[in-house]
Amino acid sequence: MPGHSGEPTLPSGNVYQRAGLSRSANLTINRKRRKIMLKKLRQLLADTRAKAEAINKLAVSENRTLTDTEQTEFDALIAESEKLKKQIVSQEALLEIERNAPAASSAIEVGADHATERPWGSLAEQLMAVRNHARSRGTQTDPRLRAAALGANESVDSEGGFLVAPEFAPGVWQRAYEASDLASRCFDQPMTASNRLLVNAVDEDSRVDGSRWGGVQSYWLGEAGTFTPSQAKFRQMELIAKKLIVLSYATEEQLADGPALAAYLDKVVPLEFAFKIDDAIYNGTGAGMPLGFLLSGALLTIAKDSGDSSATVSSNDVFNMWGRTWPSSRKNGAWFINVDVEKSLWNLTRGSGTAVELLYTGPGERGNNNNYGVMMGRPVIPVEYAATLGTPGDIVFADLSQYYLARRSGVQMDTSIHVQFLTDQQAFRWKARLDGQPAWKKPLTPKNGSNTLSPFVALATRP
């Protein structure tokens, strides 16, 4: 993006010794710089969203769809917004690590042993240090290893383990978001003060006069006219951080090849986080996990077209779903489908005679250069979390900007060689804390008409 270089420039080299500053002083400087960068990124995100909203408002005010030029600019702004959101997630994770870094002496003693301060060269180096500690029964322990609570006692590694160095953790969140189909599209809501977050949301079930915005009402008032006062109603959304754990075991032989194991874990752990978070956003029960939109009161389920055969999707099904989507959600939403649904989309058409055209455009076809197909101008994304063909949830139109995803902090990593001692395996654990739920409690009744609308629309069972 013009004028924006992405990651901030922070002190390089050994922060414990550079410029004669103490470790705590360097960390303070880093945190200040990180906060400044976060402020800039958030402002850039707000500006980018405002530009996209202005383009859409202009088209709405003129009662028309976006022109090709406007659509291109709008899509670019939305893509830039997603990029900025991921950068913010990364910077917040790094700031969390710097904020929780242990305190150190304000001065460097001459001749002091700084072995405990020397940073790990890689995750593989630390894995080998844990392995050597266990094999030597504690007689060869690297001073940089820090105990972590896993059982009853933090100081006894057979009951706890060792914290994986924090410099290997911050990228997990960012890569998980990059690998996700759903989480990266949600409204990102950090949780900083506690494990519980209350969000005041508008209590709105209808768009008729007197019900909009929770009861705020406006009037056209003539001279000397009177009006009735109104008062807005709010409801509270409660988000409580739930634990998401990724657990992996490594054999003695795998530990012997530390770099290969470290590279494998660095790749698959973010993918596993992304899978479980996306699945919860789609199907979560709300019990010990986020509440997915499919099981929430916000979901609007549309009856199948009378002409449907079993386990298919027709053009009328698509039109009916689109017609019940909250209009403001059409510019942000996407179709999420089970991969088996796609075969029903290829031959869908609209129009008749010489004006007939295909409803679905696959990737690489008819000017669609995206990785996904397109239907009604919005991406069609196959996901594993979608339900079996013919059941509710196999095809959904969802605007995930209307889904709150709250993150408590970055990812914590720890390891123990004693959890699976009898099988000669080392355990690795990654822990994240988050929660989520739709911003809507139920579908909304429009100002005119009786058909309710929602940002989350699914198709009913087709037996």
C-alpha positions in Angstrom: 0.0 0.0 0.0 1.5 3.4 -0.9 3.2 5.1 2.1 3.0 2.0 4.2 5.9 -0.4 4.6 4.2 -3.1 6.7 6.3 -4.3 9.7 7.9 -1.6 11.9 11.6 -1.3 12.2 12.6 -2.4 15.7 16.0 -2.8 17.4 18.1 -5.6 15.9 20.9 -7.7 17.5 21.2 -8.5 21.2 18.7 -6.2 22.9 20.4 -6.8 26.3 23.6 -5.2 25.3 23.0 -2.7 22.4 23.8 0.9 23.2 24.5 0.1 26.8 20.8 -0.1 27.6 19.3 -2.6 30.0 17.0 -5.3 28.7 14.0 -3.7 30.4 14.8 -0.3 28.8 15.0 -1.9 25.3 11.7 -3.7 25.9 10.1 -0.4 26.9 11.4 1.3 23.7 10.1 -1.7 21.6 6.6 -1.5 23.2 6.3 2.2 22.5 7.3 1.8 18.9 4.9 -1.2 18.6 2.0 0.9 20.0 2.8 3.7 17.6 2.7 1.3 14.6 -0.5 -0.3 15.9 -2.1 3.2 16.1 -1.1 3.9 12.5 -2.3 0.5 11.2 -5.7 1.0 12.9 -6.1 4.4 11.4 -5.2 3.1 8.0 -7.8 0.4 8.4 -10.4 2.9 9.5 -9.6 5.1 6.5 -9.7 2.2 4.0 -13.1 1.0 5.4 -14.4 4.6 5.1 -13.4 4.8 1.5 -15.1 1.5 0.6 -18.2 2.6 2.5 -18.3 5.9 0.6 -18.2 4.1 -2.8 -21.1 1.9 -1.7 -23.1 4.8 -0.3 -22.8 6.8 -3.5 -24.2 3.9 -5.5 -27.0 3.4 -3.0 -27.9 7.1 -3.0 -28.1 7.0 -6.9 -30.2 3.8 -6.8 -27.8 1.8 -8.9 -25.2 -0.9 -8.7 -21.4 -0.3 -8.7 -19.8 0.5 -12.0 -16.9 -1.8 -13.1 -14.4 0.9 -12.0 -16.1 1.3 -8.7 -16.3 -2.4 -8.2 -12.6 -2.8 -8.9 -11.7 0.0 -6.5 -14.1 -1.4 -3.8 -12.7 -4.9 -4.1 -9.1 -3.5 -3.8 -10.1 -1.6 -0.6 -11.7 -4.7 0.9 -8.6 -6.7 0.1 -6.4 -4.0 1.6 -8.6 -4.0 4.8 -8.1 -7.7 5.2 -4.3 -7.3 4.8 -4.3 -4.5 7.4 -6.3 -6.7 9.8 -3.7 -9.5 9.6 -0.9 -7.0 10.2 -2.7 -5.7 13.3 -3.1 -9.2 14.6 0.6 -9.8 14.2 1.6 -6.6 15.9 -0.8 -7.2 18.8 0.7 -10.7 19.3 4.3 -9.2 19.4 3.2 -6.5 21.8 1.7 -9.1 24.1 5.0 -11.0 24.2 6.9 -7.8 24.9 4.4 -6.8 27.6 4.7 -10.1 29.4 8.5 -10.3 29.1 10.2 -11.0 32.5 11.8 -8.0 34.2 15.6 -7.8 34.2 18.3 -5.8 36.0 18.6 -2.2 34.8 22.3 -2.5 34.4 24.7 -5.1 32.9 27.2 -6.3 35.4 30.8 -6.5 34.2 31.9 -10.1 33.9 28.3 -11.5 34.6 27.2 -14.7 33.0 24.5 -13.8 30.5 23.9 -17.4 29.3 20.3 -17.1 30.5 19.8 -14.0 28.3 21.2 -15.4 25.1 18.3 -15.9 22.6 17.6 -19.3 21.1 18.9 -19.6 17.6 15.9 -21.6 16.5 13.0 -23.8 17.9 15.1 -26.8 16.9 17.9 -25.7 19.3 15.5 -25.5 22.2 14.0 -28.9 21.4 17.4 -30.4 21.5 18.1 -28.7 24.9 14.9 -30.2 26.4 15.9 -33.6 25.0 19.4 -33.3 26.5 17.9 -32.3 29.8 15.8 -35.4 30.0 18.5 -37.8 28.8 21.0 -36.4 31.4 18.3 -36.6 34.1 18.7 -32.9 34.8 22.5 -32.8 35.0 22.8 -31.0 31.6 20.1 -28.3 31.7 20.4 -25.2 29.5 19.9 -22.2 31.8 17.5 -20.7 29.2 14.9 -23.3 29.8 11.9 -22.0 31.7 9.5 -24.2 33.7 5.8 -24.2 32.7 2.9 -25.5 34.7 1.3 -28.6 33.2 0.5 -30.6 36.3 0.7 -29.8 40.0 4.2 -28.2 40.3 5.9 -25.7 38.0 9.4 -26.3 39.5 9.4 -30.0 38.8 9.6 -30.6 35.1 8.1 -34.1 35.4 5.0 -32.5 36.6 5.1 -29.5 34.4 7.4 -28.9 31.4 9.2 -26.1 29.7 7.9 -22.9 28.1 8.8 -22.7 24.4 10.6 -19.4 23.8 8.1 -16.7 23.1 9.9 -15.5 19.9 8.7 -18.7 18.2 5.0 -18.0 19.0 3.8 -14.7 17.5 3.6 -15.9 13.9 1.2 -18.7 14.8 -1.8 -16.3 15.0 -0.9 -14.5 11.8 -0.3 -17.7 9.8 -3.5 -19.2 11.2 -5.5 -16.2 10.0 -3.8 -16.3 6.6 -4.8 -20.0 6.3 -8.4 -19.5 7.4 -11.4 -19.1 5.2 -13.7 -17.6 7.9 -11.7 -16.2 10.8 -9.9 -13.6 8.6 -13.3 -12.3 7.5 -14.7 -11.8 11.0 -14.9 -8.6 13.0 -11.7 -8.7 15.1 -12.3 -7.8 18.7 -9.3 -8.0 21.0 -9.8 -8.9 24.7 -7.1 -7.1 26.7 -8.2 -6.5 30.3 -9.8 -9.8 31.3 -11.1 -13.1 30.1 -14.7 -11.7 29.9 -15.8 -9.0 27.5 -19.3 -7.4 27.4 -20.2 -5.7 24.1 -23.2 -3.4 24.0 -25.2 -4.2 20.9 -28.3 -2.6 19.5 -31.5 -4.5 20.5 -33.1 -4.3 17.1 -35.6 -6.9 15.7 -37.4 -4.7 13.2 -36.8 -1.8 10.8 -40.3 -0.3 11.1 -40.7 3.2 12.6 -40.1 3.2 16.3 -38.0 -0.1 16.2 -34.9 0.9 14.3 -31.7 1.2 16.2 -33.3 -0.2 19.3 -36.1 2.3 19.4 -34.6 5.6 18.2 -37.3 7.4 16.2 -37.2 10.4 13.9 -40.0 12.7 12.7 -40.8 15.2 10.0 -42.1 18.0 12.1 -44.2 21.0 11.0 -44.1 24.4 12.6 -45.3 24.2 16.2 -45.7 20.5 15.9 -45.2 18.0 18.8 -43.3 14.8 19.0 -43.1 11.8 21.2 -39.7 11.1 22.8 -37.9 7.8 22.1 -35.2 5.9 23.9 -32.8 3.3 22.5 -32.6 -0.2 23.9 -29.4 -2.2 24.1 -28.5 -5.7 24.8 -25.2 -7.1 26.0 -23.2 -9.7 24.2 -21.0 -11.6 26.6 -17.7 -13.1 25.2 -15.7 -15.3 27.5 -12.3 -16.6 26.4 -12.3 -20.3 25.8 -9.2 -22.4 25.5 -8.1 -23.9 22.2 -5.3 -26.5 22.6 -3.1 -28.0 19.9 -1.2 -31.0 21.2 1.5 -33.0 19.4 3.9 -35.7 20.4 7.4 -36.4 19.0 9.4 -39.5 19.3 13.1 -39.7 20.4 14.0 -40.3 16.8 12.1 -37.2 15.6 13.7 -35.1 18.3 17.1 -36.1 17.1 16.4 -34.3 13.8 15.4 -31.1 15.4 15.3 -28.8 12.4 13.0 -31.1 10.4 10.6 -31.5 13.3 10.6 -27.7 14.0 9.8 -27.0 10.3 6.9 -29.5 10.4 5.3 -28.1 13.6 5.8 -24.5 12.4 3.8 -25.4 9.3 1.0 -27.6 10.7 0.2 -25.9 14.0 -1.2 -22.7 12.4 -3.2 -24.9 10.0 -4.7 -26.8 12.8 -5.6 -23.6 14.7 -7.2 -22.2 11.5 -9.3 -25.4 11.0 -10.7 -25.6 14.5 -11.5 -21.8 14.7 -13.2 -21.8 11.3 -15.2 -24.9 12.2 -16.3 -23.3 15.5 -17.4 -20.1 13.6 -19.5 -22.3 11.3 -20.7 -25.1 13.6 -19.8 -24.1 17.2 -22.3 -25.0 20.0 -21.3 -22.1 22.3 -20.5 -24.6 25.1 -16.8 -24.4 25.8 -16.3 -23.0 22.3 -17.5 -20.1 20.2 -21.1 -20.0 19.0 -21.3 -20.8 15.3 -23.7 -18.9 13.0 -25.3 -22.2 11.9 -26.6 -22.9 15.4 -27.3 -19.2 16.4 -30.6 -17.4 16.5 -29.3 -15.1 13.7 -29.5 -17.9 11.0 -32.3 -17.6 8.5 -33.2 -20.9 6.9 -35.0 -20.8 3.5 -37.4 -23.5 2.3 -36.3 -25.4 -0.8 -37.8 -24.7 -4.1 -40.8 -26.9 -4.9 -39.1 -28.1 -8.0 -36.0 -29.4 -6.3 -35.1 -33.0 -6.5 -33.3 -34.6 -3.6 -29.9 -33.2 -2.6 -29.7 -30.5 -5.2 -29.5 -26.7 -5.4 -31.6 -24.9 -8.0 -31.5 -21.4 -9.5 -34.6 -20.5 -7.5 -32.9 -21.7 -4.3 -30.1 -19.3 -5.0 -32.5 -16.4 -5.8 -34.5 -17.1 -2.7 -31.5 -17.1 -0.5 -30.1 -13.9 -2.1 -33.5 -12.2 -1.7 -33.5 -12.8 2.1 -29.9 -11.6 2.6 -29.6 -8.3 4.5 -28.8 -5.8 1.7 -25.9 -4.3 3.5 -24.3 -7.7 3.8 -24.3 -8.4 0.1 -21.1 -6.4 -0.5 -19.1 -8.2 2.3 -20.6 -11.7 2.3 -19.6 -14.9 0.5 -21.2 -18.3 -0.3 -19.8 -21.2 1.7 -20.5 -24.6 0.3 -19.8 -28.3 0.8 -17.6 -29.4 -2.1 -20.4 -31.7 -3.3 -22.7 -28.7 -3.8 -20.5 -27.3 -6.6 -21.7 -29.9 -9.1 -25.2 -28.5 -8.7 -24.1 -25.0 -9.5 -22.3 -25.5 -12.9 -25.5 -25.6 -15.0 -27.6 -23.0 -13.1 -29.0 -20.3 -15.3 -31.0 -17.1 -15.2 -33.0 -15.5 -18.0 -34.5 -17.2 -21.0 -34.1 -17.5 -24.8 -31.2 -15.6 -26.2 -30.8 -13.7 -22.8 -30.0 -16.8 -20.8 -26.8 -16.8 -18.9 -25.0 -19.0 -16.4 -25.5 -18.1 -12.8 -22.2 -19.6 -11.6 -18.8 -18.8 -13.0 -16.0 -21.1 -12.0 -12.4 -20.0 -11.3 -10.5 -19.2 -14.5 -13.7 -18.9 -16.6 -15.3 -15.9 -18.4 -12.9 -13.4 -16.9 -13.0 -14.8 -13.4 -9.3 -14.8 -12.4 -10.0 -15.5 -8.7 -9.2 -18.7 -6.8 -12.9 -19.3 -6.2 -16.0 -19.4 -8.3 -18.4 -16.4 -8.3 -22.2 -16.3 -8.0 -24.3 -13.2 -7.8 -21.0 -11.3 -7.8 -19.8 -12.9 -4.6 -17.1 -15.6 -4.1 -18.2 -19.3 -3.7 -15.8 -20.9 -1.2 -15.8 -24.7 -0.7 -15.1 -25.5 3.0 -14.8 -28.7 5.0 -17.1 -27.4 7.7 -20.1 -27.2 5.5 -22.8 -29.8 6.1 -23.4 -32.9 3.8 -25.2 -32.2 0.5 -29.0 -31.9 1.0 -28.8 -30.8 4.7 -29.0 -27.3 6.2 -25.5 -25.8 6.1 -24.4 -27.4 2.9 -24.8 -24.0 1.2 -24.8 -20.7 3.2 -24.5 -17.1 2.4 -22.7 -15.4 5.3 -21.4 -11.9 6.0 -18.7 -12.6 8.6 -18.2 -8.9 9.3 -21.3 -9.4 11.4 -19.5 -12.1 13.5 -17.5 -11.0 16.6 -14.3 -13.0 17.1 -12.6 -12.0 20.3 -9.0 -13.0 21.1 -7.6 -12.9 24.6 -3.9 -12.8 23.8 -1.3 -14.4 21.6 -0.5 -18.1 21.4 1.4 -19.7 24.4 3.6 -22.7 23.7 5.1 -25.2 26.1 6.6 -28.7 26.1 7.3 -31.6 28.4 9.3 -34.8 27.9 7.6 -36.5 30.9 3.9 -36.6 29.8 4.5 -39.6 27.6 7.7 -40.8 29.4 6.8 -44.5 29.1 6.4 -44.3 25.3 9.6 -42.2 24.9 7.8 -39.2 23.4 7.9 -35.5 24.0 4.7 -33.5 24.2 4.2 -30.1 22.6 1.3 -27.9 23.5 0.0 -24.6 21.9 -2.7 -22.7 23.8 -4.9 -19.9 22.5 -7.9 -18.2 24.2 -10.8 -16.8 22.2 -14.6 -16.6 21.8 -17.0 -15.6 19.2 -20.7 -15.2 18.2 -22.8 -13.4 15.6 -23.6 -9.8 16.3 -27.3 -10.4 15.4 -29.5 -12.3 17.8 -32.3 -13.0 15.2 -33.3 -12.1 11.6 -34.7 -8.6 11.1 -38.1 -7.5 9.8 -37.7 -4.8 7.1 -39.5 -1.5 7.1 -41.7 -2.7 4.2 -42.6 -6.3 3.7 -43.0 -9.3 6.0 -40.0 -11.4 4.9 -37.3 -11.3 7.5 -33.6 -10.7 6.5 -30.3 -11.8 7.9 -26.5 -11.7 7.2 -26.6 -15.5 7.7 -28.8 -17.4 5.3 -29.0 -21.2 4.8 -31.0 -23.6 2.6 -33.4 -26.1 4.3 -33.2 -29.9 4.0 -33.8 -31.4 0.5 -34.7 -35.0 1.2 
